Amino acid sequence: MTTSLNTTRLLALVTQAQLHVAEKVQHREQGPIEIILWRLGFITTHQLATIL
């Protein structure tokens, strides 16, 4: 997974368990990890907007 500085900061806001679930979904759906974290409810729309 390639991450930018903003994405790295965002990933610091989620737990390892949340990241693990999001990575499983990402593998299945091939979407951006940031969007998947948001869709799963692990980050807010405000947090998502700061990195997009």
Phi and psi restraints in degrees (value plus and minus 20) as a CYANA .aco file:
   2 THR   PHI    -107.7   -67.7
   2 THR   PSI     112.6   152.6
   3 THR   PHI    -149.3  -109.3
   3 THR   PSI     122.0   162.0
   4 SER   PHI    -109.2   -69.2
   4 SER   PSI     153.7   193.7
   5 LEU   PHI     -80.1   -40.1
   5 LEU   PSI     -63.4   -23.4
   6 ASN   PHI     -83.2   -43.2
   6 ASN   PSI     -60.7   -20.7
   7 THR   PHI     -86.0   -46.0
   7 THR   PSI     -58.7   -18.7
   8 THR   PHI     -80.7   -40.7
   8 THR   PSI     -62.7   -22.7
   9 ARG   PHI     -83.1   -43.1
   9 ARG   PSI     -61.6   -21.6
  10 LEU   PHI     -84.0   -44.0
  10 LEU   PSI     -62.6   -22.6
  11 LEU   PHI     -83.8   -43.8
  11 LEU   PSI     -43.0    -3.0
  12 ALA   PHI     -89.4   -49.4
  12 ALA   PSI     -35.5     4.5
  13 LEU   PHI    -107.7   -67.7
  13 LEU   PSI     -32.2     7.8
  14 VAL   PHI    -129.2   -89.2
  14 VAL   PSI     137.4   177.4
  15 THR   PHI    -100.1   -60.1
  15 THR   PSI     144.8   184.8
  16 GLN   PHI     -82.0   -42.0
  16 GLN   PSI     -57.4   -17.4
  17 ALA   PHI     -84.6   -44.6
  17 ALA   PSI     -62.5   -22.5
  18 GLN   PHI     -83.7   -43.7
  18 GLN   PSI     -62.8   -22.8
  19 LEU   PHI     -83.0   -43.0
  19 LEU   PSI     -60.0   -20.0
  20 HIS   PHI     -82.1   -42.1
  20 HIS   PSI     -65.3   -25.3
  21 VAL   PHI     -82.2   -42.2
  21 VAL   PSI     -65.9   -25.9
  22 ALA   PHI     -82.1   -42.1
  22 ALA   PSI     -57.8   -17.8
  23 GLU   PHI     -86.9   -46.9
  23 GLU   PSI     -56.4   -16.4
  24 LYS   PHI     -82.3   -42.3
  24 LYS   PSI     -65.2   -25.2
  25 VAL   PHI     -84.6   -44.6
  25 VAL   PSI     -62.4   -22.4
  26 GLN   PHI     -80.7   -40.7
  26 GLN   PSI     -60.3   -20.3
  27 HIS   PHI     -81.9   -41.9
  27 HIS   PSI     -58.7   -18.7
  28 ARG   PHI     -95.1   -55.1
  28 ARG   PSI     -60.4   -20.4
  29 GLU   PHI    -122.9   -82.9
  29 GLU   PSI     -34.4     5.6
  30 GLN   PHI      39.4    79.4
  30 GLN   PSI      16.7    56.7
  31 GLY   PHI    -124.1   -84.1
  31 GLY   PSI     148.9   188.9
  32 PRO   PHI     -83.9   -43.9
  32 PRO   PSI     115.9   155.9
  33 ILE   PHI     -78.8   -38.8
  33 ILE   PSI     -53.8   -13.8
  34 GLU   PHI     -83.0   -43.0
  34 GLU   PSI     -64.5   -24.5
  35 ILE   PHI     -86.7   -46.7
  35 ILE   PSI     -59.8   -19.8
  36 ILE   PHI     -85.3   -45.3
  36 ILE   PSI     -62.8   -22.8
  37 LEU   PHI     -78.1   -38.1
  37 LEU   PSI     -61.4   -21.4
  38 TRP   PHI     -87.2   -47.2
  38 TRP   PSI     -67.2   -27.2
  39 ARG   PHI     -80.1   -40.1
  39 ARG   PSI     -53.6   -13.6
  40 LEU   PHI    -100.2   -60.2
  40 LEU   PSI     -26.3    13.7
  41 GLY   PHI      63.8   103.8
  41 GLY   PSI      -4.3    35.7
  42 PHE   PHI    -105.0   -65.0
  42 PHE   PSI     -39.1     0.9
  43 ILE   PHI    -154.1  -114.1
  43 ILE   PSI     138.9   178.9
  44 THR   PHI    -108.1   -68.1
  44 THR   PSI     147.5   187.5
  45 THR   PHI     -84.6   -44.6
  45 THR   PSI     -53.7   -13.7
  46 HIS   PHI     -83.4   -43.4
  46 HIS   PSI     -65.8   -25.8
  47 GLN   PHI     -82.4   -42.4
  47 GLN   PSI     -61.0   -21.0
  48 LEU   PHI     -82.5   -42.5
  48 LEU   PSI     -63.6   -23.6
  49 ALA   PHI     -83.5   -43.5
  49 ALA   PSI     -48.5    -8.5
  50 THR   PHI     -91.4   -51.4
  50 THR   PSI     -38.7     1.3
  51 ILE   PHI    -128.7   -88.7
  51 ILE   PSI     -32.2     7.8
